[in-house]
Amino acid sequence: MNEESTSKLMEILKRVDVKEVESFQKKHALRENEGFPAFMEERIRERKMLRKDLIQQADFPEKYGYKLLSGERHTSERDYILRFCFALGLSLKETQRALKLYGMRELYAKDPRDIVLIVAVNKKIRSIEKVNQLLAENGQEHLKESRR
């Protein structure tokens, strides 16, 4: 997936002729199938990880984890998406992108719980257990667990 910055694309669009709109869209626009599932699939592939290992590390029941990753099931639990992000070792930029693609609120530097999560991402903590320990040490709730 070609991920050029929005500001760069805005600069390019200043020079795009009306007749070139379709061509520009094909080359640069985010298509439906390039949403959260495709984003995560690409990150899994880049890290040479198996989906089943990611699902296990994120501590999801196997079938439910596959359905969330594929987009077959949807959740309103932001913590579930964060579990995948931590288990996959995503950077802060990638984590924010994953949350945004899923339709979730990005991590916010003024939210006390999000501050702890941002620090955990930046310190490359991948273990859900260690993330939960850091949250508890700072008086915050653990990442929610799937009950499925």
Residue frames as qw, qx, qy, qz and C-alpha x, y, z in Angstrom:
[[0.000, 0.891, 0.453, 0.000, 0.00, 0.00, 0.00],
 [0.408, 0.392, -0.015, 0.824, 1.45, 3.34, -1.04],
 [0.367, -0.773, -0.458, 0.243, 1.21, 5.58, 2.04],
 [0.322, 0.377, 0.007, 0.868, 2.05, 9.10, 0.98],
 [0.096, -0.348, -0.520, 0.774, 1.29, 11.83, 3.48],
 [0.205, 0.780, 0.587, -0.069, -1.97, 13.69, 3.10],
 [0.048, -0.853, 0.068, 0.515, -0.11, 17.00, 2.81],
 [0.249, -0.309, 0.697, 0.597, 2.02, 15.62, -0.04],
 [0.254, 0.433, 0.827, 0.253, -1.12, 14.38, -1.81],
 [0.095, 0.871, 0.364, -0.316, -2.75, 17.79, -1.35],
 [0.127, -0.671, 0.375, 0.627, 0.25, 19.39, -3.06],
 [0.242, 0.005, 0.840, 0.485, 0.01, 16.93, -5.96],
 [0.213, 0.644, 0.734, -0.041, -3.74, 17.60, -6.26],
 [0.035, 0.779, 0.037, -0.625, -3.05, 21.27, -6.88],
 [0.044, 0.490, -0.613, -0.619, -1.53, 20.23, -10.21],
 [0.318, 0.198, 0.921, 0.111, -4.02, 17.51, -11.17],
 [0.280, 0.048, -0.384, -0.878, -6.18, 18.31, -14.16],
 [0.709, 0.060, 0.270, -0.649, -9.89, 17.41, -14.19],
 [0.820, 0.333, -0.380, -0.268, -9.15, 14.72, -16.78],
 [0.425, 0.383, -0.767, 0.291, -6.59, 13.13, -14.43],
 [0.551, -0.413, 0.368, -0.625, -8.88, 12.64, -11.42],
 [0.971, -0.033, -0.040, -0.233, -9.66, 8.99, -12.10],
 [0.741, 0.389, -0.433, 0.335, -6.01, 8.16, -12.67],
 [0.017, -0.534, 0.521, -0.665, -5.06, 9.94, -9.43],
 [0.754, -0.315, 0.227, -0.531, -7.75, 8.06, -7.51],
 [0.968, 0.116, -0.220, -0.026, -6.55, 4.70, -8.80],
 [0.593, 0.422, -0.468, 0.501, -3.01, 5.49, -7.78],
 [0.137, 0.327, -0.509, 0.784, -3.51, 7.23, -4.43],
 [0.574, -0.381, 0.028, -0.724, -7.01, 6.94, -2.97],
 [0.230, -0.153, 0.892, -0.357, -7.77, 4.59, -0.10],
 [0.569, -0.082, -0.589, -0.568, -10.13, 1.96, -1.45],
 [0.779, -0.403, 0.068, -0.476, -12.52, -0.02, 0.71],
 [0.977, -0.037, -0.188, 0.089, -10.45, -3.18, 0.51],
 [0.536, 0.393, -0.392, 0.636, -7.42, -1.27, 1.77],
 [0.470, -0.732, 0.040, -0.492, -8.96, -0.55, 5.15],
 [0.535, -0.615, 0.513, -0.271, -8.12, -2.14, 8.48],
 [0.952, -0.027, 0.305, 0.006, -7.94, -5.78, 7.29],
 [0.751, 0.576, -0.057, 0.317, -5.52, -4.98, 4.44],
 [0.017, -0.846, 0.378, -0.374, -3.47, -2.66, 6.65],
 [0.684, -0.506, 0.488, -0.194, -3.08, -5.34, 9.31],
 [0.956, 0.207, 0.190, 0.088, -2.40, -8.08, 6.76],
 [0.540, 0.735, -0.223, 0.345, 0.43, -6.01, 5.30],
 [0.239, -0.756, 0.489, -0.363, 1.93, -5.39, 8.77],
 [0.887, -0.233, 0.381, -0.118, 1.68, -9.11, 9.61],
 [0.872, 0.438, 0.046, 0.213, 3.44, -9.97, 6.36],
 [0.246, 0.836, -0.330, 0.362, 6.16, -7.32, 6.93],
 [0.404, -0.632, 0.566, -0.342, 6.91, -8.81, 10.34],
 [0.491, 0.235, -0.830, -0.123, 6.90, -12.36, 8.95],
 [0.320, -0.086, 0.729, -0.599, 4.33, -13.37, 11.54],
 [0.175, -0.282, -0.896, -0.296, 1.51, -15.86, 11.31],
 [0.418, -0.459, -0.166, -0.766, -2.03, -14.64, 11.98],
 [0.792, -0.403, -0.452, -0.076, -2.60, -17.48, 14.44],
 [0.604, -0.102, -0.396, 0.684, 0.46, -16.38, 16.45],
 [0.023, -0.300, 0.036, -0.953, -0.74, -12.77, 16.47],
 [0.618, -0.455, -0.334, -0.547, -4.19, -13.84, 17.64],
 [0.792, -0.311, -0.466, 0.243, -2.65, -15.96, 20.39],
 [0.444, 0.024, -0.288, 0.848, -0.30, -13.16, 21.53],
 [0.222, -0.336, -0.068, -0.913, -3.20, -10.68, 21.54],
 [0.106, 0.074, 0.868, -0.480, -5.04, -13.25, 23.70],
 [0.610, 0.163, -0.060, -0.773, -8.15, -13.75, 21.57],
 [0.759, 0.127, 0.629, -0.115, -10.11, -16.93, 20.94],
 [0.383, -0.138, 0.667, 0.624, -8.85, -18.12, 17.55],
 [0.244, 0.563, 0.713, 0.339, -12.07, -17.90, 15.52],
 [0.057, -0.930, -0.310, 0.191, -13.02, -14.51, 16.92],
 [0.350, -0.640, 0.304, 0.613, -9.51, -13.12, 16.31],
 [0.357, 0.099, 0.701, 0.609, -9.57, -14.25, 12.68],
 [0.129, 0.748, 0.625, 0.182, -13.00, -12.66, 12.18],
 [0.179, -0.899, -0.097, 0.389, -11.83, -9.34, 13.65],
 [0.365, -0.454, 0.484, 0.653, -8.68, -9.28, 11.50],
 [0.291, 0.244, 0.759, 0.529, -10.58, -10.15, 8.32],
 [0.227, 0.021, -0.058, -0.972, -13.33, -7.62, 8.92],
 [0.375, -0.295, -0.821, -0.313, -15.98, -10.34, 9.09],
 [0.438, -0.693, -0.541, 0.188, -16.79, -9.22, 12.65],
 [0.137, 0.654, -0.096, 0.738, -16.71, -5.70, 14.05],
 [0.522, -0.464, -0.565, 0.439, -16.10, -4.59, 17.61],
 [0.071, -0.913, -0.096, -0.390, -16.73, -1.35, 19.41],
 [0.732, -0.636, 0.049, 0.238, -13.96, -2.20, 21.90],
 [0.295, 0.892, -0.333, 0.084, -10.95, 0.00, 21.14],
 [0.480, -0.607, 0.631, -0.057, -8.84, -2.15, 23.49],
 [0.888, 0.158, 0.430, 0.046, -9.29, -5.16, 21.17],
 [0.619, 0.758, -0.039, 0.204, -7.66, -3.27, 18.32],
 [0.114, -0.856, 0.466, -0.193, -4.93, -2.07, 20.67],
 [0.803, -0.308, 0.510, -0.013, -4.26, -5.68, 21.70],
 [0.841, 0.439, 0.222, 0.222, -3.52, -6.51, 18.06],
 [0.289, 0.902, -0.192, 0.256, -1.33, -3.41, 17.72],
 [0.421, -0.729, 0.524, -0.132, 0.75, -4.29, 20.79],
 [0.869, -0.088, 0.484, 0.050, 1.08, -7.97, 19.89],
 [0.746, 0.586, 0.174, 0.264, 2.22, -7.00, 16.40],
 [0.575, -0.383, 0.044, 0.721, 4.69, -4.44, 17.72],
 [0.330, 0.766, 0.352, 0.425, 3.27, -1.55, 15.70],
 [0.316, 0.083, -0.161, 0.931, 4.86, 1.87, 15.97],
 [0.109, 0.493, 0.467, -0.726, 2.83, 4.78, 17.31],
 [0.299, 0.351, -0.341, -0.819, 2.17, 6.02, 13.78],
 [0.322, -0.022, -0.880, -0.348, 1.01, 2.54, 12.71],
 [0.084, -0.364, -0.836, 0.403, -1.13, 2.15, 15.84],
 [0.215, 0.460, 0.192, -0.840, -2.82, 5.49, 15.20],
 [0.346, 0.239, -0.592, -0.687, -3.43, 4.46, 11.59],
 [0.227, -0.156, -0.960, -0.056, -4.90, 1.09, 12.62],
 [0.040, 0.455, 0.657, -0.599, -7.27, 2.77, 15.08],
 [0.271, 0.447, -0.088, -0.848, -8.31, 5.37, 12.53],
 [0.320, 0.129, -0.774, -0.531, -8.89, 2.77, 9.81],
 [0.185, -0.283, -0.933, 0.125, -11.04, 0.79, 12.21],
 [0.245, -0.670, -0.374, -0.593, -13.07, 3.91, 12.99],
 [0.645, -0.578, -0.399, 0.303, -11.74, 4.26, 16.53],
 [0.140, -0.982, 0.108, -0.060, -10.43, 7.27, 18.41],
 [0.648, 0.471, -0.423, 0.423, -6.64, 7.58, 18.14],
 [0.645, -0.399, -0.398, 0.516, -4.47, 7.59, 21.25],
 [0.004, -0.903, -0.118, -0.414, -4.58, 11.05, 22.82],
 [0.535, 0.255, -0.456, 0.664, -1.60, 12.57, 24.66],
 [0.213, -0.397, 0.302, -0.840, -3.82, 14.30, 27.25],
 [0.849, -0.288, -0.204, -0.392, -5.81, 11.22, 28.27],
 [0.424, -0.638, 0.610, -0.204, -4.19, 9.62, 31.38],
 [0.864, -0.006, 0.503, -0.028, -4.76, 6.04, 30.20],
 [0.736, 0.665, 0.047, 0.119, -3.70, 6.83, 26.64],
 [0.006, 0.873, -0.475, 0.110, -0.49, 8.39, 27.97],
 [0.625, -0.385, 0.677, -0.048, 0.47, 5.03, 29.49],
 [0.838, 0.358, 0.412, 0.031, -0.46, 3.24, 26.26],
 [0.467, 0.866, -0.163, 0.077, 1.59, 5.68, 24.16],
 [0.237, -0.738, 0.627, -0.073, 4.61, 5.12, 26.41],
 [0.768, -0.091, 0.633, -0.031, 4.14, 1.35, 26.08],
 [0.758, 0.623, 0.183, 0.056, 3.99, 1.63, 22.28],
 [0.249, 0.903, -0.331, 0.116, 7.07, 3.87, 22.17],
 [0.377, -0.593, 0.703, -0.109, 8.99, 1.47, 24.44],
 [0.547, 0.287, -0.706, -0.347, 8.02, -1.35, 22.06],
 [0.384, -0.110, 0.814, -0.421, 6.27, -3.40, 24.74],
 [0.457, 0.069, -0.681, -0.568, 4.59, -6.25, 22.89],
 [0.254, -0.186, -0.926, 0.211, 3.41, -8.40, 25.77],
 [0.401, -0.608, -0.379, -0.571, -0.23, -7.75, 26.70],
 [0.713, -0.511, -0.414, 0.242, 0.65, -8.87, 30.24],
 [0.496, -0.147, -0.127, 0.846, 3.39, -6.21, 30.48],
 [0.071, -0.413, -0.266, -0.868, 1.12, -3.53, 29.02],
 [0.577, -0.624, -0.437, -0.295, -1.53, -4.42, 31.61],
 [0.680, -0.381, -0.329, 0.532, 1.11, -4.35, 34.37],
 [0.286, 0.098, 0.028, 0.953, 2.19, -0.84, 33.28],
 [0.310, -0.534, -0.375, -0.691, -1.44, 0.29, 33.19],
 [0.683, -0.580, -0.443, 0.023, -2.07, -1.09, 36.71],
 [0.597, -0.202, -0.229, 0.742, 1.13, 0.53, 38.06],
 [0.086, 0.098, 0.088, 0.988, -0.24, 3.85, 36.84],
 [0.261, 0.304, 0.596, -0.696, -3.74, 3.40, 38.26],
 [0.486, 0.298, -0.329, -0.753, -5.39, 2.63, 34.91],
 [0.871, 0.098, 0.341, -0.341, -7.68, -0.18, 33.78],
 [0.497, -0.176, 0.774, 0.351, -6.20, -3.21, 32.01],
 [0.306, 0.184, -0.594, -0.721, -6.83, -3.72, 28.31],
 [0.772, 0.040, 0.266, -0.576, -10.27, -5.29, 28.03],
 [0.241, -0.181, 0.940, 0.161, -10.34, -9.04, 27.38],
 [0.530, 0.029, -0.541, -0.653, -12.49, -10.78, 24.82],
 [0.541, -0.098, 0.680, -0.485, -15.20, -12.89, 26.40],
 [0.776, 0.351, -0.220, -0.476, -15.96, -14.74, 23.17]]
